[in-house]
Amino acid sequence: MARLKKMSLILLCSAFISGSVFLTGCGGGITQEQWNELQNLKEQIKSLENEKATKESEKKKIEGQIKQKDDQLNKLQKDIETLKNCK
């Protein structure tokens, strides 16, 4: 019986300490300055995401141009080989 009381007391104390830590850690909320900073960070994220999308679009456009130039180069090389073989 004494062991059960001791165990109950330990569990009760643990629950009390855990509850106290939980309640003090969750109180207070954020300040207006923190809220403004959070909003500024969100705006920066949106701006960077838009910039990223723009850069990816430009990258695809440039890759397309590179492919087109490579195709032209390959065609010209084939034409040169054809002309060399004709002589």
mmCIF file as gemmi writes it, N, C-alpha and C atoms, coordinates in Angstrom:
data_model
loop_
_atom_site.group_PDB
_atom_site.id
_atom_site.type_symbol
_atom_site.label_atom_id
_atom_site.label_alt_id
_atom_site.label_comp_id
_atom_site.label_asym_id
_atom_site.label_entity_id
_atom_site.label_seq_id
_atom_site.pdbx_PDB_ins_code
_atom_site.Cartn_x
_atom_site.Cartn_y
_atom_site.Cartn_z
_atom_site.occupancy
_atom_site.B_iso_or_equiv
_atom_site.pdbx_formal_charge
_atom_site.auth_seq_id
_atom_site.auth_asym_id
_atom_site.pdbx_PDB_model_num
ATOM 1 N N . MET Axp A 1 ? 0.826 -1.19 0 1 0 ? 1 A 1
ATOM 2 C CA . MET Axp A 1 ? 0 0 0 1 0 ? 1 A 1
ATOM 3 C C . MET Axp A 1 ? 0.875 1.26 0 1 0 ? 1 A 1
ATOM 4 N N . ALA Axp A 2 ? 1.945 1.229 0.755 1 0 ? 2 A 1
ATOM 5 C CA . ALA Axp A 2 ? 2.846 2.371 0.818 1 0 ? 2 A 1
ATOM 6 C C . ALA Axp A 2 ? 3.493 2.604 -0.554 1 0 ? 2 A 1
ATOM 7 N N . ARG Axp A 3 ? 3.784 1.511 -1.189 1 0 ? 3 A 1
ATOM 8 C CA . ARG Axp A 3 ? 4.386 1.604 -2.514 1 0 ? 3 A 1
ATOM 9 C C . ARG Axp A 3 ? 3.412 2.262 -3.5 1 0 ? 3 A 1
ATOM 10 N N . LEU Axp A 4 ? 2.144 1.908 -3.412 1 0 ? 4 A 1
ATOM 11 C CA . LEU Axp A 4 ? 1.123 2.495 -4.271 1 0 ? 4 A 1
ATOM 12 C C . LEU Axp A 4 ? 0.978 3.993 -4.001 1 0 ? 4 A 1
ATOM 13 N N . LYS Axp A 5 ? 1.007 4.405 -2.74 1 0 ? 5 A 1
ATOM 14 C CA . LYS Axp A 5 ? 0.916 5.822 -2.402 1 0 ? 5 A 1
ATOM 15 C C . LYS Axp A 5 ? 2.129 6.583 -2.935 1 0 ? 5 A 1
ATOM 16 N N . LYS Axp A 6 ? 3.305 5.961 -2.791 1 0 ? 6 A 1
ATOM 17 C CA . LYS Axp A 6 ? 4.524 6.601 -3.261 1 0 ? 6 A 1
ATOM 18 C C . LYS Axp A 6 ? 4.476 6.772 -4.786 1 0 ? 6 A 1
ATOM 19 N N . MET Axp A 7 ? 4.022 5.742 -5.476 1 0 ? 7 A 1
ATOM 20 C CA . MET Axp A 7 ? 3.911 5.781 -6.928 1 0 ? 7 A 1
ATOM 21 C C . MET Axp A 7 ? 2.886 6.833 -7.351 1 0 ? 7 A 1
ATOM 22 N N . SER Axp A 8 ? 1.765 6.909 -6.664 1 0 ? 8 A 1
ATOM 23 C CA . SER Axp A 8 ? 0.726 7.893 -6.961 1 0 ? 8 A 1
ATOM 24 C C . SER Axp A 8 ? 1.262 9.301 -6.743 1 0 ? 8 A 1
ATOM 25 N N . LEU Axp A 9 ? 2.016 9.508 -5.665 1 0 ? 9 A 1
ATOM 26 C CA . LEU Axp A 9 ? 2.581 10.814 -5.373 1 0 ? 9 A 1
ATOM 27 C C . LEU Axp A 9 ? 3.571 11.229 -6.463 1 0 ? 9 A 1
ATOM 28 N N . ILE Axp A 10 ? 4.392 10.294 -6.915 1 0 ? 10 A 1
ATOM 29 C CA . ILE Axp A 10 ? 5.35 10.584 -7.983 1 0 ? 10 A 1
ATOM 30 C C . ILE Axp A 10 ? 4.619 10.948 -9.27 1 0 ? 10 A 1
ATOM 31 N N . LEU Axp A 11 ? 3.598 10.186 -9.624 1 0 ? 11 A 1
ATOM 32 C CA . LEU Axp A 11 ? 2.817 10.475 -10.83 1 0 ? 11 A 1
ATOM 33 C C . LEU Axp A 11 ? 2.107 11.826 -10.728 1 0 ? 11 A 1
ATOM 34 N N . LEU Axp A 12 ? 1.569 12.134 -9.567 1 0 ? 12 A 1
ATOM 35 C CA . LEU Axp A 12 ? 0.873 13.398 -9.358 1 0 ? 12 A 1
ATOM 36 C C . LEU Axp A 12 ? 1.848 14.571 -9.486 1 0 ? 12 A 1
ATOM 37 N N . CYS Axp A 13 ? 3.017 14.437 -8.888 1 0 ? 13 A 1
ATOM 38 C CA . CYS Axp A 13 ? 4.032 15.49 -8.985 1 0 ? 13 A 1
ATOM 39 C C . CYS Axp A 13 ? 4.506 15.658 -10.427 1 0 ? 13 A 1
ATOM 40 N N . SER Axp A 14 ? 4.707 14.559 -11.12 1 0 ? 14 A 1
ATOM 41 C CA . SER Axp A 14 ? 5.134 14.621 -12.517 1 0 ? 14 A 1
ATOM 42 C C . SER Axp A 14 ? 4.075 15.317 -13.367 1 0 ? 14 A 1
ATOM 43 N N . ALA Axp A 15 ? 2.824 14.98 -13.149 1 0 ? 15 A 1
ATOM 44 C CA . ALA Axp A 15 ? 1.74 15.599 -13.895 1 0 ? 15 A 1
ATOM 45 C C . ALA Axp A 15 ? 1.656 17.091 -13.589 1 0 ? 15 A 1
ATOM 46 N N . PHE Axp A 16 ? 1.835 17.448 -12.343 1 0 ? 16 A 1
ATOM 47 C CA . PHE Axp A 16 ? 1.785 18.863 -11.943 1 0 ? 16 A 1
ATOM 48 C C . PHE Axp A 16 ? 2.919 19.65 -12.59 1 0 ? 16 A 1
ATOM 49 N N . ILE Axp A 17 ? 4.119 19.104 -12.546 1 0 ? 17 A 1
ATOM 50 C CA . ILE Axp A 17 ? 5.274 19.789 -13.14 1 0 ? 17 A 1
ATOM 51 C C . ILE Axp A 17 ? 5.107 19.895 -14.653 1 0 ? 17 A 1
ATOM 52 N N . SER Axp A 18 ? 4.686 18.808 -15.291 1 0 ? 18 A 1
ATOM 53 C CA . SER Axp A 18 ? 4.485 18.828 -16.738 1 0 ? 18 A 1
ATOM 54 C C . SER Axp A 18 ? 3.409 19.839 -17.124 1 0 ? 18 A 1
ATOM 55 N N . GLY Axp A 19 ? 2.341 19.858 -16.397 1 0 ? 19 A 1
ATOM 56 C CA . GLY Axp A 19 ? 1.262 20.805 -16.67 1 0 ? 19 A 1
ATOM 57 C C . GLY Axp A 19 ? 1.709 22.24 -16.489 1 0 ? 19 A 1
ATOM 58 N N . SER Axp A 20 ? 2.482 22.501 -15.458 1 0 ? 20 A 1
ATOM 59 C CA . SER Axp A 20 ? 2.979 23.857 -15.22 1 0 ? 20 A 1
ATOM 60 C C . SER Axp A 20 ? 3.887 24.319 -16.356 1 0 ? 20 A 1
ATOM 61 N N . VAL Axp A 21 ? 4.777 23.444 -16.771 1 0 ? 21 A 1
ATOM 62 C CA . VAL Axp A 21 ? 5.685 23.781 -17.871 1 0 ? 21 A 1
ATOM 63 C C . VAL Axp A 21 ? 4.889 24.037 -19.141 1 0 ? 21 A 1
ATOM 64 N N . PHE Axp A 22 ? 3.91 23.197 -19.411 1 0 ? 22 A 1
ATOM 65 C CA . PHE Axp A 22 ? 3.094 23.338 -20.614 1 0 ? 22 A 1
ATOM 66 C C . PHE Axp A 22 ? 2.331 24.664 -20.603 1 0 ? 22 A 1
ATOM 67 N N . LEU Axp A 23 ? 1.714 25.001 -19.492 1 0 ? 23 A 1
ATOM 68 C CA . LEU Axp A 23 ? 0.914 26.216 -19.421 1 0 ? 23 A 1
ATOM 69 C C . LEU Axp A 23 ? 1.765 27.474 -19.495 1 0 ? 23 A 1
ATOM 70 N N . THR Axp A 24 ? 2.913 27.474 -18.871 1 0 ? 24 A 1
ATOM 71 C CA . THR Axp A 24 ? 3.755 28.671 -18.926 1 0 ? 24 A 1
ATOM 72 C C . THR Axp A 24 ? 4.404 28.816 -20.295 1 0 ? 24 A 1
ATOM 73 N N . GLY Axp A 25 ? 4.67 27.722 -20.969 1 0 ? 25 A 1
ATOM 74 C CA . GLY Axp A 25 ? 5.288 27.783 -22.293 1 0 ? 25 A 1
ATOM 75 C C . GLY Axp A 25 ? 4.324 28.228 -23.366 1 0 ? 25 A 1
ATOM 76 N N . CYS Axp A 26 ? 3.046 28.031 -23.196 1 0 ? 26 A 1
ATOM 77 C CA . CYS Axp A 26 ? 2.065 28.334 -24.234 1 0 ? 26 A 1
ATOM 78 C C . CYS Axp A 26 ? 1.41 29.696 -24.058 1 0 ? 26 A 1
ATOM 79 N N . GLY Axp A 27 ? 1.688 30.39 -23.011 1 0 ? 27 A 1
ATOM 80 C CA . GLY Axp A 27 ? 1.007 31.655 -22.765 1 0 ? 27 A 1
ATOM 81 C C . GLY Axp A 27 ? 1.685 32.82 -23.45 1 0 ? 27 A 1
ATOM 82 N N . GLY Axp A 28 ? 0.996 33.937 -23.483 1 0 ? 28 A 1
ATOM 83 C CA . GLY Axp A 28 ? 1.613 35.164 -23.942 1 0 ? 28 A 1
ATOM 84 C C . GLY Axp A 28 ? 1.305 35.539 -25.374 1 0 ? 28 A 1
ATOM 85 N N . GLY Axp A 29 ? 1.373 34.636 -26.291 1 0 ? 29 A 1
ATOM 86 C CA . GLY Axp A 29 ? 1.137 34.965 -27.695 1 0 ? 29 A 1
ATOM 87 C C . GLY Axp A 29 ? 2.31 35.716 -28.292 1 0 ? 29 A 1
ATOM 88 N N . ILE Axp A 30 ? 2.068 36.352 -29.424 1 0 ? 30 A 1
ATOM 89 C CA . ILE Axp A 30 ? 3.138 37.088 -30.083 1 0 ? 30 A 1
ATOM 90 C C . ILE Axp A 30 ? 2.842 38.578 -30.036 1 0 ? 30 A 1
ATOM 91 N N . THR Axp A 31 ? 3.895 39.373 -30.129 1 0 ? 31 A 1
ATOM 92 C CA . THR Axp A 31 ? 3.734 40.821 -30.102 1 0 ? 31 A 1
ATOM 93 C C . THR Axp A 31 ? 3.386 41.324 -31.501 1 0 ? 31 A 1
ATOM 94 N N . GLN Axp A 32 ? 2.961 42.577 -31.555 1 0 ? 32 A 1
ATOM 95 C CA . GLN Axp A 32 ? 2.633 43.194 -32.843 1 0 ? 32 A 1
ATOM 96 C C . GLN Axp A 32 ? 3.874 43.257 -33.73 1 0 ? 32 A 1
ATOM 97 N N . GLU Axp A 33 ? 5.024 43.504 -33.132 1 0 ? 33 A 1
ATOM 98 C CA . GLU Axp A 33 ? 6.279 43.557 -33.892 1 0 ? 33 A 1
ATOM 99 C C . GLU Axp A 33 ? 6.591 42.196 -34.517 1 0 ? 33 A 1
ATOM 100 N N . GLN Axp A 34 ? 6.381 41.145 -33.745 1 0 ? 34 A 1
ATOM 101 C CA . GLN Axp A 34 ? 6.608 39.803 -34.274 1 0 ? 34 A 1
ATOM 102 C C . GLN Axp A 34 ? 5.622 39.49 -35.395 1 0 ? 34 A 1
ATOM 103 N N . TRP Axp A 35 ? 4.385 39.927 -35.234 1 0 ? 35 A 1
ATOM 104 C CA . TRP Axp A 35 ? 3.365 39.702 -36.254 1 0 ? 35 A 1
ATOM 105 C C . TRP Axp A 35 ? 3.74 40.422 -37.557 1 0 ? 35 A 1
ATOM 106 N N . ASN Axp A 36 ? 4.189 41.678 -37.428 1 0 ? 36 A 1
ATOM 107 C CA . ASN Axp A 36 ? 4.599 42.449 -38.598 1 0 ? 36 A 1
ATOM 108 C C . ASN Axp A 36 ? 5.793 41.789 -39.292 1 0 ? 36 A 1
ATOM 109 N N . GLU Axp A 37 ? 6.733 41.313 -38.497 1 0 ? 37 A 1
ATOM 110 C CA . GLU Axp A 37 ? 7.892 40.635 -39.063 1 0 ? 37 A 1
ATOM 111 C C . GLU Axp A 37 ? 7.471 39.37 -39.812 1 0 ? 37 A 1
ATOM 112 N N . LEU Axp A 38 ? 6.526 38.645 -39.238 1 0 ? 38 A 1
ATOM 113 C CA . LEU Axp A 38 ? 6.014 37.443 -39.894 1 0 ? 38 A 1
ATOM 114 C C . LEU Axp A 38 ? 5.35 37.792 -41.227 1 0 ? 38 A 1
ATOM 115 N N . GLN Axp A 39 ? 4.576 38.853 -41.249 1 0 ? 39 A 1
ATOM 116 C CA . GLN Axp A 39 ? 3.916 39.282 -42.482 1 0 ? 39 A 1
ATOM 117 C C . GLN Axp A 39 ? 4.95 39.705 -43.534 1 0 ? 39 A 1
ATOM 118 N N . ASN Axp A 40 ? 5.994 40.411 -43.091 1 0 ? 40 A 1
ATOM 119 C CA . ASN Axp A 40 ? 7.058 40.812 -44.019 1 0 ? 40 A 1
ATOM 120 C C . ASN Axp A 40 ? 7.755 39.587 -44.594 1 0 ? 40 A 1
ATOM 121 N N . LEU Axp A 41 ? 7.996 38.593 -43.765 1 0 ? 41 A 1
ATOM 122 C CA . LEU Axp A 41 ? 8.636 37.37 -44.24 1 0 ? 41 A 1
ATOM 123 C C . LEU Axp A 41 ? 7.75 36.639 -45.249 1 0 ? 41 A 1
ATOM 124 N N . LYS Axp A 42 ? 6.451 36.624 -45.006 1 0 ? 42 A 1
ATOM 125 C CA . LYS Axp A 42 ? 5.535 35.993 -45.946 1 0 ? 42 A 1
ATOM 126 C C . LYS Axp A 42 ? 5.56 36.712 -47.293 1 0 ? 42 A 1
ATOM 127 N N . GLU Axp A 43 ? 5.613 38.045 -47.265 1 0 ? 43 A 1
ATOM 128 C CA . GLU Axp A 43 ? 5.685 38.816 -48.504 1 0 ? 43 A 1
ATOM 129 C C . GLU Axp A 43 ? 6.994 38.521 -49.243 1 0 ? 43 A 1
ATOM 130 N N . GLN Axp A 44 ? 8.082 38.405 -48.494 1 0 ? 44 A 1
ATOM 131 C CA . GLN Axp A 44 ? 9.369 38.084 -49.108 1 0 ? 44 A 1
ATOM 132 C C . GLN Axp A 44 ? 9.322 36.71 -49.767 1 0 ? 44 A 1
ATOM 133 N N . ILE Axp A 45 ? 8.673 35.767 -49.103 1 0 ? 45 A 1
ATOM 134 C CA . ILE Axp A 45 ? 8.551 34.416 -49.657 1 0 ? 45 A 1
ATOM 135 C C . ILE Axp A 45 ? 7.786 34.466 -50.979 1 0 ? 45 A 1
ATOM 136 N N . LYS Axp A 46 ? 6.667 35.18 -51.004 1 0 ? 46 A 1
ATOM 137 C CA . LYS Axp A 46 ? 5.88 35.298 -52.237 1 0 ? 46 A 1
ATOM 138 C C . LYS Axp A 46 ? 6.708 35.937 -53.343 1 0 ? 46 A 1
ATOM 139 N N . SER Axp A 47 ? 7.427 36.988 -53.003 1 0 ? 47 A 1
ATOM 140 C CA . SER Axp A 47 ? 8.26 37.674 -53.986 1 0 ? 47 A 1
ATOM 141 C C . SER Axp A 47 ? 9.333 36.738 -54.537 1 0 ? 47 A 1
ATOM 142 N N . LEU Axp A 48 ? 9.983 35.992 -53.651 1 0 ? 48 A 1
ATOM 143 C CA . LEU Axp A 48 ? 11.021 35.059 -54.093 1 0 ? 48 A 1
ATOM 144 C C . LEU Axp A 48 ? 10.448 33.92 -54.926 1 0 ? 48 A 1
ATOM 145 N N . GLU Axp A 49 ? 9.254 33.452 -54.582 1 0 ? 49 A 1
ATOM 146 C CA . GLU Axp A 49 ? 8.612 32.4 -55.377 1 0 ? 49 A 1
ATOM 147 C C . GLU Axp A 49 ? 8.28 32.916 -56.777 1 0 ? 49 A 1
ATOM 148 N N . ASN Axp A 50 ? 7.805 34.155 -56.87 1 0 ? 50 A 1
ATOM 149 C CA . ASN Axp A 50 ? 7.521 34.75 -58.185 1 0 ? 50 A 1
ATOM 150 C C . ASN Axp A 50 ? 8.807 34.905 -58.995 1 0 ? 50 A 1
ATOM 151 N N . GLU Axp A 51 ? 9.857 35.352 -58.315 1 0 ? 51 A 1
ATOM 152 C CA . GLU Axp A 51 ? 11.153 35.508 -58.99 1 0 ? 51 A 1
ATOM 153 C C . GLU Axp A 51 ? 11.67 34.158 -59.474 1 0 ? 51 A 1
ATOM 154 N N . LYS Axp A 52 ? 11.488 33.143 -58.658 1 0 ? 52 A 1
ATOM 155 C CA . LYS Axp A 52 ? 11.925 31.793 -59.037 1 0 ? 52 A 1
ATOM 156 C C . LYS Axp A 52 ? 11.165 31.324 -60.284 1 0 ? 52 A 1
ATOM 157 N N . ALA Axp A 53 ? 9.855 31.544 -60.298 1 0 ? 53 A 1
ATOM 158 C CA . ALA Axp A 53 ? 9.051 31.134 -61.453 1 0 ? 53 A 1
ATOM 159 C C . ALA Axp A 53 ? 9.501 31.872 -62.709 1 0 ? 53 A 1
ATOM 160 N N . THR Axp A 54 ? 9.805 33.158 -62.581 1 0 ? 54 A 1
ATOM 161 C CA . THR Axp A 54 ? 10.277 33.939 -63.717 1 0 ? 54 A 1
ATOM 162 C C . THR Axp A 54 ? 11.605 33.396 -64.229 1 0 ? 54 A 1
ATOM 163 N N . LYS Axp A 55 ? 12.511 33.106 -63.296 1 0 ? 55 A 1
ATOM 164 C CA . LYS Axp A 55 ? 13.828 32.587 -63.682 1 0 ? 55 A 1
ATOM 165 C C . LYS Axp A 55 ? 13.709 31.213 -64.335 1 0 ? 55 A 1
ATOM 166 N N . GLU Axp A 56 ? 12.811 30.374 -63.834 1 0 ? 56 A 1
ATOM 167 C CA . GLU Axp A 56 ? 12.607 29.056 -64.44 1 0 ? 56 A 1
ATOM 168 C C . GLU Axp A 56 ? 12.052 29.192 -65.852 1 0 ? 56 A 1
ATOM 169 N N . SER Axp A 57 ? 11.161 30.16 -66.054 1 0 ? 57 A 1
ATOM 170 C CA . SER Axp A 57 ? 10.613 30.416 -67.391 1 0 ? 57 A 1
ATOM 171 C C . SER Axp A 57 ? 11.718 30.876 -68.336 1 0 ? 57 A 1
ATOM 172 N N . GLU Axp A 58 ? 12.559 31.783 -67.849 1 0 ? 58 A 1
ATOM 173 C CA . GLU Axp A 58 ? 13.678 32.253 -68.665 1 0 ? 58 A 1
ATOM 174 C C . GLU Axp A 58 ? 14.632 31.101 -68.986 1 0 ? 58 A 1
ATOM 175 N N . LYS Axp A 59 ? 14.857 30.25 -68.01 1 0 ? 59 A 1
ATOM 176 C CA . LYS Axp A 59 ? 15.749 29.099 -68.21 1 0 ? 59 A 1
ATOM 177 C C . LYS Axp A 59 ? 15.204 28.188 -69.313 1 0 ? 59 A 1
ATOM 178 N N . LYS Axp A 60 ? 13.904 27.9 -69.274 1 0 ? 60 A 1
ATOM 179 C CA . LYS Axp A 60 ? 13.304 27.052 -70.303 1 0 ? 60 A 1
ATOM 180 C C . LYS Axp A 60 ? 13.422 27.692 -71.677 1 0 ? 60 A 1
ATOM 181 N N . LYS Axp A 61 ? 13.228 29.005 -71.738 1 0 ? 61 A 1
ATOM 182 C CA . LYS Axp A 61 ? 13.335 29.719 -73.006 1 0 ? 61 A 1
ATOM 183 C C . LYS Axp A 61 ? 14.762 29.612 -73.542 1 0 ? 61 A 1
ATOM 184 N N . ILE Axp A 62 ? 15.741 29.821 -72.689 1 0 ? 62 A 1
ATOM 185 C CA . ILE Axp A 62 ? 17.15 29.743 -73.101 1 0 ? 62 A 1
ATOM 186 C C . ILE Axp A 62 ? 17.518 28.316 -73.503 1 0 ? 62 A 1
ATOM 187 N N . GLU Axp A 63 ? 17.006 27.336 -72.757 1 0 ? 63 A 1
ATOM 188 C CA . GLU Axp A 63 ? 17.275 25.934 -73.123 1 0 ? 63 A 1
ATOM 189 C C . GLU Axp A 63 ? 16.697 25.615 -74.496 1 0 ? 63 A 1
ATOM 190 N N . GLY Axp A 64 ? 15.533 26.173 -74.797 1 0 ? 64 A 1
ATOM 191 C CA . GLY Axp A 64 ? 14.929 25.987 -76.119 1 0 ? 64 A 1
ATOM 192 C C . GLY Axp A 64 ? 15.793 26.606 -77.206 1 0 ? 64 A 1
ATOM 193 N N . GLN Axp A 65 ? 16.318 27.797 -76.931 1 0 ? 65 A 1
ATOM 194 C CA . GLN Axp A 65 ? 17.196 28.451 -77.893 1 0 ? 65 A 1
ATOM 195 C C . GLN Axp A 65 ? 18.473 27.636 -78.099 1 0 ? 65 A 1
ATOM 196 N N . ILE Axp A 66 ? 19.016 27.1 -77.016 1 0 ? 66 A 1
ATOM 197 C CA . ILE Axp A 66 ? 20.222 26.272 -77.117 1 0 ? 66 A 1
ATOM 198 C C . ILE Axp A 66 ? 19.943 25.039 -77.966 1 0 ? 66 A 1
ATOM 199 N N . LYS Axp A 67 ? 18.795 24.415 -77.731 1 0 ? 67 A 1
ATOM 200 C CA . LYS Axp A 67 ? 18.44 23.225 -78.521 1 0 ? 67 A 1
ATOM 201 C C . LYS Axp A 67 ? 18.327 23.584 -79.996 1 0 ? 67 A 1
ATOM 202 N N . GLN Axp A 68 ? 17.704 24.713 -80.269 1 0 ? 68 A 1
ATOM 203 C CA . GLN Axp A 68 ? 17.549 25.159 -81.658 1 0 ? 68 A 1
ATOM 204 C C . GLN Axp A 68 ? 18.925 25.395 -82.288 1 0 ? 68 A 1
ATOM 205 N N . LYS Axp A 69 ? 19.825 26.037 -81.581 1 0 ? 69 A 1
ATOM 206 C CA . LYS Axp A 69 ? 21.173 26.291 -82.102 1 0 ? 69 A 1
ATOM 207 C C . LYS Axp A 69 ? 21.938 24.981 -82.295 1 0 ? 69 A 1
ATOM 208 N N . ASP Axp A 70 ? 21.768 24.039 -81.351 1 0 ? 70 A 1
ATOM 209 C CA . ASP Axp A 70 ? 22.421 22.729 -81.507 1 0 ? 70 A 1
ATOM 210 C C . ASP Axp A 70 ? 21.914 22.001 -82.744 1 0 ? 70 A 1
ATOM 211 N N . ASP Axp A 71 ? 20.608 22.082 -82.982 1 0 ? 71 A 1
ATOM 212 C CA . ASP Axp A 71 ? 20.035 21.45 -84.172 1 0 ? 71 A 1
ATOM 213 C C . ASP Axp A 71 ? 20.596 22.076 -85.449 1 0 ? 71 A 1
ATOM 214 N N . GLN Axp A 72 ? 20.698 23.411 -85.455 1 0 ? 72 A 1
ATOM 215 C CA . GLN Axp A 72 ? 21.267 24.091 -86.613 1 0 ? 72 A 1
ATOM 216 C C . GLN Axp A 72 ? 22.728 23.686 -86.815 1 0 ? 72 A 1
ATOM 217 N N . LEU Axp A 73 ? 23.466 23.611 -85.721 1 0 ? 73 A 1
ATOM 218 C CA . LEU Axp A 73 ? 24.879 23.218 -85.792 1 0 ? 73 A 1
ATOM 219 C C . LEU Axp A 73 ? 25.025 21.809 -86.346 1 0 ? 73 A 1
ATOM 220 N N . ASN Axp A 74 ? 24.202 20.894 -85.859 1 0 ? 74 A 1
ATOM 221 C CA . ASN Axp A 74 ? 24.253 19.51 -86.356 1 0 ? 74 A 1
ATOM 222 C C . ASN Axp A 74 ? 23.925 19.453 -87.847 1 0 ? 74 A 1
ATOM 223 N N . LYS Axp A 75 ? 22.936 20.238 -88.267 1 0 ? 75 A 1
ATOM 224 C CA . LYS Axp A 75 ? 22.568 20.26 -89.695 1 0 ? 75 A 1
ATOM 225 C C . LYS Axp A 75 ? 23.726 20.799 -90.53 1 0 ? 75 A 1
ATOM 226 N N . LEU Axp A 76 ? 24.358 21.859 -90.051 1 0 ? 76 A 1
ATOM 227 C CA . LEU Axp A 76 ? 25.487 22.427 -90.778 1 0 ? 76 A 1
ATOM 228 C C . LEU Axp A 76 ? 26.66 21.453 -90.835 1 0 ? 76 A 1
ATOM 229 N N . GLN Axp A 77 ? 26.902 20.743 -89.75 1 0 ? 77 A 1
ATOM 230 C CA . GLN Axp A 77 ? 27.981 19.752 -89.75 1 0 ? 77 A 1
ATOM 231 C C . GLN Axp A 77 ? 27.687 18.628 -90.739 1 0 ? 77 A 1
ATOM 232 N N . LYS Axp A 78 ? 26.442 18.206 -90.814 1 0 ? 78 A 1
ATOM 233 C CA . LYS Axp A 78 ? 26.069 17.18 -91.792 1 0 ? 78 A 1
ATOM 234 C C . LYS Axp A 78 ? 26.253 17.705 -93.209 1 0 ? 78 A 1
ATOM 235 N N . ASP Axp A 79 ? 25.869 18.967 -93.424 1 0 ? 79 A 1
ATOM 236 C CA . ASP Axp A 79 ? 26.048 19.577 -94.752 1 0 ? 79 A 1
ATOM 237 C C . ASP Axp A 79 ? 27.533 19.65 -95.119 1 0 ? 79 A 1
ATOM 238 N N . ILE Axp A 80 ? 28.371 20.011 -94.162 1 0 ? 80 A 1
ATOM 239 C CA . ILE Axp A 80 ? 29.816 20.068 -94.414 1 0 ? 80 A 1
ATOM 240 C C . ILE Axp A 80 ? 30.343 18.685 -94.77 1 0 ? 80 A 1
ATOM 241 N N . GLU Axp A 81 ? 29.917 17.679 -94.039 1 0 ? 81 A 1
ATOM 242 C CA . GLU Axp A 81 ? 30.352 16.304 -94.336 1 0 ? 81 A 1
ATOM 243 C C . GLU Axp A 81 ? 29.887 15.867 -95.72 1 0 ? 81 A 1
ATOM 244 N N . THR Axp A 82 ? 28.68 16.243 -96.067 1 0 ? 82 A 1
ATOM 245 C CA . THR Axp A 82 ? 28.135 15.895 -97.378 1 0 ? 82 A 1
ATOM 246 C C . THR Axp A 82 ? 28.966 16.571 -98.478 1 0 ? 82 A 1
ATOM 247 N N . LEU Axp A 83 ? 29.3 17.835 -98.289 1 0 ? 83 A 1
ATOM 248 C CA . LEU Axp A 83 ? 30.099 18.554 -99.269 1 0 ? 83 A 1
ATOM 249 C C . LEU Axp A 83 ? 31.51 17.965 -99.369 1 0 ? 83 A 1
ATOM 250 N N . LYS Axp A 84 ? 32.091 17.548 -98.265 1 0 ? 84 A 1
ATOM 251 C CA . LYS Axp A 84 ? 33.418 16.936 -98.287 1 0 ? 84 A 1
ATOM 252 C C . LYS Axp A 84 ? 33.396 15.622 -99.048 1 0 ? 84 A 1
ATOM 253 N N . ASN Axp A 85 ? 32.344 14.863 -98.9 1 0 ? 85 A 1
ATOM 254 C CA . ASN Axp A 85 ? 32.218 13.565 -99.572 1 0 ? 85 A 1
ATOM 255 C C . ASN Axp A 85 ? 31.973 13.729 -101.08 1 0 ? 85 A 1
ATOM 256 N N . CYS Axp A 86 ? 31.399 14.837 -101.472 1 0 ? 86 A 1
ATOM 257 C CA . CYS Axp A 86 ? 31.118 15.068 -102.906 1 0 ? 86 A 1
ATOM 258 C C . CYS Axp A 86 ? 32.385 15.382 -103.692 1 0 ? 86 A 1
ATOM 259 N N . LYS Axp A 87 ? 33.388 15.887 -103.076 1 0 ? 87 A 1
ATOM 260 C CA . LYS Axp A 87 ? 34.615 16.29 -103.793 1 0 ? 87 A 1
ATOM 261 C C . LYS Axp A 87 ? 35.432 15.138 -104.166 1 0 ? 87 A 1
